[in-house]
Amino acid sequence: DQGVAFTLGFDGFDDAQWEVVHSFGIGPDEVQVQTTRERISGMLFSAGDLRIETREIRGGQLAVTLDDTQWKFDGAEFADLVAEIIELEREYMDDDSAPFYWVSTIAVGEAQARGYSFGGTGLTNSFALFMQPNTLIAASSSIGPQIRKLLGHECFHEWNGLRIRLANPEELNYWFSEGFTEFFGRQILHQNGLLSDDNYLDMVNTTLRSYNASSVRNAPAAELAKIFWTSQEGQQQPYLRGELMAILIDHRIRQRSDGTQSLADFMRSLLRESKLDPALRYDTEALLQRLGVFTGEELIPTLRGICVGGETIDLPVDALGEPFKQERECAEARDGGGVAIH
């Protein structure tokens, strides 16, 4: 991907008294940008009556913007939460190469007495967050843990998907970019007390039950790629499959290294490699080859069978370590049956 240099500026916005935020900074004034064509295509812009919260974070500045919705949470508290999560992830990946990062928060839909809808997408030095006006962020609320998980997931895409890049067709490799990101987003929050043990187990067990109940659980990756954009189960399966693979691989690496290494070491190695070669793109075989260095080559046929062939994942009983363990569940007792971790 070729490097590109350009000047970015916004005329007339001061006259309109509009706030301006973009992927490379705050305000309408001209800035000099050196980036790649790929990252230009992922730029985010916003202007209008915005509330802007800024925080100093490892490596630079964080901006959190909220539109003029009367949100049910305090904007400063939300910005503090986002800053904490990004700090933790930057420390986890030992990387702070994005001097500016921005989370754009926009209301979608109407406040409802019951139920919530939210989502997000990772973009260049930024992530766009969409939530209903009645969304709550407190850890004690019914939706707060899910919002934290969403923040953890989308912010982690700064590495997995944006700095560590996929080969085309990307859909064949979503088990890694989406599934592993699910794992890390949740893992980092739990390890640092932003998700309780109960929240953490609920999320892992939801993954297990959804995986076991899926009608496309054993579909090969090529088949899932064809239906990814047209089937909800087809779209969900790489997330589920990849997240459970990450648990399996992390367990194997920890076991093999007597606890001195984890899946995080593999991710950091990919990041170092990607920084040295910005044109590098990973497909499934390249990822499996590099995983073998950490897991031992004997596990690679099993991993290939899962992510390429759709073979069923069988997690070790102690996959999550103490004090968690797996137990069999009756298929009639819960959707999907199979196993759950307690």
C-alpha positions in Angstrom: 0.0 0.0 0.0 1.7 3.2 -1.2 2.4 6.1 1.2 0.5 9.3 0.6 1.1 12.9 1.9 -1.6 15.5 1.8 -3.0 18.6 3.6 -6.4 18.2 5.3 -8.4 21.3 6.3 -12.0 22.5 6.6 -13.2 25.9 5.4 -16.2 27.7 6.8 -16.9 25.5 9.8 -15.7 28.2 12.3 -18.3 30.6 10.8 -21.0 28.1 11.4 -19.7 27.5 15.0 -19.4 23.8 14.3 -17.0 21.5 16.1 -14.8 19.4 13.7 -13.1 16.1 14.5 -11.4 13.8 12.1 -9.1 10.8 12.1 -6.0 12.9 12.5 -7.1 15.6 15.0 -9.5 18.1 16.4 -10.6 21.3 14.7 -10.9 22.7 11.1 -7.3 24.0 10.8 -5.0 22.5 8.2 -2.9 19.5 9.2 -0.2 17.7 7.3 -1.0 14.0 6.9 1.4 11.2 6.0 -0.4 7.8 5.7 -1.4 5.1 3.2 -4.2 4.9 0.7 -5.8 2.1 2.7 -6.0 4.2 5.8 -7.3 7.2 3.8 -10.3 5.0 2.8 -11.0 4.3 6.4 -10.9 7.9 7.6 -13.8 9.2 9.8 -15.1 12.8 9.9 -17.7 14.5 12.0 -18.9 18.1 12.4 -21.7 19.9 14.1 -23.0 20.5 17.7 -20.6 18.0 19.3 -19.5 17.6 22.9 -15.8 16.8 22.9 -14.0 15.1 25.8 -10.3 14.8 25.6 -7.9 12.7 27.7 -4.2 12.2 27.7 -3.4 8.5 27.0 -0.2 6.5 26.5 1.4 7.8 23.3 -0.9 10.8 22.7 -4.4 12.1 22.9 -7.9 10.6 23.0 -11.0 12.4 21.8 -14.5 11.1 22.6 -17.3 13.0 20.9 -21.0 12.7 21.7 -23.8 14.2 19.6 -26.4 16.5 21.1 -28.6 13.5 22.3 -29.7 13.7 26.0 -27.7 10.6 26.9 -28.6 8.5 30.0 -24.9 8.5 31.1 -22.4 11.2 32.0 -20.1 12.1 29.1 -17.0 12.6 31.2 -17.5 9.2 32.9 -17.9 7.6 29.5 -14.7 9.3 28.3 -12.8 8.1 31.4 -14.0 4.5 30.6 -12.9 4.7 27.0 -9.5 6.1 28.0 -9.0 3.3 30.6 -9.8 0.6 28.1 -7.5 2.0 25.4 -4.7 2.5 27.9 -5.0 -1.1 29.0 -5.0 -2.4 25.4 -2.0 -0.3 24.5 -0.1 -1.6 27.5 -1.2 -5.2 26.6 0.1 -4.8 23.0 3.1 -2.7 24.1 2.2 -0.2 21.4 1.2 3.4 21.3 2.0 4.3 17.7 -1.3 6.1 17.1 -0.7 9.6 18.6 -4.3 10.5 18.2 -7.4 8.3 18.7 -11.0 9.2 18.5 -14.3 7.5 19.5 -17.3 9.0 17.8 -20.6 8.4 19.7 -23.8 8.8 17.8 -27.4 8.0 18.8 -29.4 5.7 16.5 -33.1 4.8 16.8 -35.3 5.8 19.7 -35.2 5.2 23.5 -37.1 2.0 24.3 -38.6 0.8 27.6 -37.1 -2.6 27.0 -34.1 -3.7 24.9 -31.1 -2.1 23.4 -29.4 -1.8 20.1 -25.7 -0.9 19.6 -22.8 -1.5 17.3 -19.5 -0.1 16.1 -16.8 -0.2 13.4 -13.1 0.3 13.7 -11.7 3.0 11.3 -8.4 4.9 10.9 -7.2 6.1 14.3 -10.9 5.9 15.4 -14.0 3.9 16.0 -17.6 4.9 15.2 -20.0 3.9 18.0 -23.8 3.7 17.5 -26.1 3.4 20.5 -29.7 4.0 21.4 -30.3 7.1 23.5 -31.3 5.1 26.6 -28.1 3.1 26.7 -26.4 2.7 30.1 -22.7 2.2 30.7 -22.6 1.4 34.5 -21.1 -2.0 35.2 -24.1 -2.7 37.4 -26.6 -2.1 34.7 -28.0 -4.8 32.5 -26.3 -3.5 29.3 -23.2 -1.9 30.8 -21.0 -5.1 30.5 -21.9 -5.5 26.9 -21.0 -1.9 26.1 -17.7 -2.4 27.8 -17.1 -5.6 25.7 -18.0 -3.6 22.5 -15.5 -0.9 23.4 -12.9 -3.5 24.1 -13.6 -5.2 20.8 -13.6 -2.2 18.5 -10.6 -0.5 20.1 -8.6 -3.7 19.7 -9.2 -3.6 16.0 -6.6 -0.8 16.0 -4.2 -3.8 16.0 -6.1 -6.8 14.7 -7.4 -5.8 11.3 -5.9 -2.3 10.9 -2.2 -2.6 11.8 -2.1 -6.4 11.5 -3.8 -6.7 8.1 -5.6 -9.5 6.3 -5.1 -10.9 2.8 -8.1 -11.0 0.5 -10.7 -12.3 0.5 -10.8 -11.2 4.1 -14.0 -13.2 4.9 -11.9 -16.4 4.8 -9.8 -15.0 7.7 -12.5 -13.4 9.9 -12.0 -16.2 12.4 -8.8 -14.4 13.3 -9.6 -10.7 12.9 -13.1 -10.9 14.5 -12.9 -14.1 16.7 -9.5 -13.3 18.2 -10.6 -9.7 18.8 -13.6 -11.0 20.7 -11.3 -13.0 22.9 -8.8 -10.2 23.6 -11.4 -7.5 24.1 -13.1 -9.5 26.8 -9.9 -11.0 28.2 -8.2 -7.6 28.8 -11.3 -6.2 30.5 -11.7 -9.2 32.8 -8.0 -9.3 33.8 -8.2 -5.7 34.8 -11.5 -5.8 36.8 -13.7 -4.1 34.2 -15.7 -7.2 33.8 -16.7 -9.3 36.8 -16.2 -13.1 36.9 -19.9 -13.5 36.4 -20.0 -11.2 33.4 -17.0 -12.9 31.9 -18.5 -16.4 32.3 -21.8 -15.3 30.9 -20.1 -14.0 27.8 -18.0 -17.1 27.3 -21.0 -19.4 27.9 -23.1 -17.4 25.4 -20.4 -18.0 22.9 -20.3 -21.7 23.7 -24.1 -22.1 23.4 -24.4 -20.1 20.3 -21.6 -22.1 18.7 -23.1 -25.4 19.6 -26.6 -24.3 18.4 -25.4 -22.9 15.1 -26.7 -24.7 12.0 -23.5 -23.7 10.2 -21.1 -24.7 13.0 -19.4 -27.3 10.8 -19.5 -25.3 7.5 -16.1 -24.9 5.8 -14.6 -21.4 5.8 -15.2 -21.1 2.0 -18.9 -21.7 2.5 -19.1 -19.2 5.3 -17.4 -16.6 3.2 -20.1 -16.9 0.5 -22.9 -16.3 3.0 -21.2 -13.9 5.4 -23.1 -10.8 4.2 -26.4 -12.5 3.7 -26.9 -14.9 6.6 -26.9 -13.9 10.3 -25.6 -17.3 11.4 -23.0 -17.2 8.6 -21.8 -13.8 9.8 -21.7 -14.9 13.5 -19.9 -18.2 13.0 -16.4 -16.8 12.4 -16.7 -14.7 15.6 -17.7 -17.8 17.6 -15.2 -20.2 15.9 -12.3 -17.8 16.3 -13.1 -16.8 19.9 -13.1 -20.5 21.0 -10.0 -21.2 18.9 -8.3 -18.3 20.7 -9.2 -19.9 24.1 -7.8 -23.2 22.9 -4.6 -21.7 21.6 -4.0 -19.5 24.6 -4.4 -22.6 26.8 -1.9 -24.6 24.7 0.7 -21.8 24.7 0.5 -21.3 28.4 0.7 -25.0 29.0 3.6 -25.5 26.6 5.6 -22.5 28.1 4.9 -23.3 31.7 3.0 -20.0 31.9 5.7 -17.8 30.5 3.9 -17.0 27.3 0.4 -16.6 26.1 -1.6 -15.7 22.9 -0.7 -12.1 23.5 3.0 -12.9 22.7 1.8 -14.2 19.3 -0.1 -11.0 18.6 2.8 -8.8 19.6 5.1 -10.8 17.2 2.6 -10.2 14.3 2.6 -6.5 15.2 6.4 -6.3 15.1 6.4 -8.1 11.8 3.8 -5.8 10.3 5.6 -2.7 11.4 8.7 -3.9 9.6 6.8 -4.8 6.4 3.7 -2.5 6.0 2.7 -4.4 2.8 2.4 -7.7 4.7 -1.1 -9.3 4.5 -1.9 -12.5 6.5 -4.1 -15.3 5.2 -5.0 -18.4 7.2 -2.0 -20.5 6.2 0.4 -17.7 7.1 -1.3 -17.3 10.5 -1.2 -21.0 11.2 2.4 -21.2 10.2 3.3 -18.5 12.7 1.1 -20.0 15.4 3.0 -23.3 15.2 6.0 -21.6 16.6 4.1 -20.9 19.8 1.8 -23.9 20.0 4.0 -26.6 18.6 3.4 -28.0 15.0 1.4 -30.9 16.3 -1.7 -28.6 17.0 -1.7 -27.0 13.6 -3.7 -29.8 11.8 -6.4 -29.5 14.4 -6.5 -25.7 14.1 -6.7 -26.0 10.3 -9.5 -28.5 10.6 -11.5 -26.0 12.7 -10.9 -22.7 10.9 -10.8 -24.1 7.3 -12.8 -27.3 7.4 -15.3 -26.5 10.1 -14.5 -29.3 12.4 -16.0 -29.1 15.9 -13.9 -27.4 18.6 -13.3 -29.5 21.8 -12.0 -27.3 24.6 -9.9 -28.8 27.4 -11.8 -28.9 30.7 -9.4 -26.4 32.2 -9.3 -24.1 29.1 -9.8 -20.9 31.2 -7.6 -22.0 34.1 -8.5 -21.9 37.7 -11.1 -21.4 39.1 -13.2 -22.1 36.0 -14.1 -25.5 34.7 -16.3 -27.0 32.0 -19.4 -29.1 32.7 -21.7 -30.9 30.3 -25.2 -29.5 29.9 -28.3 -31.2 28.9 -29.4 -30.1 25.4 -32.9 -29.6 26.5 -31.8 -27.5 29.4 -30.3 -24.6 27.4 -30.3 -23.5 23.8 -27.6 -25.5 22.0 -26.8 -27.8 25.0 -23.2 -28.9 24.8 -20.8 -27.5 27.5 -20.7 -24.6 29.8 -18.0 -23.2 32.0 -18.6 -22.6 35.7 
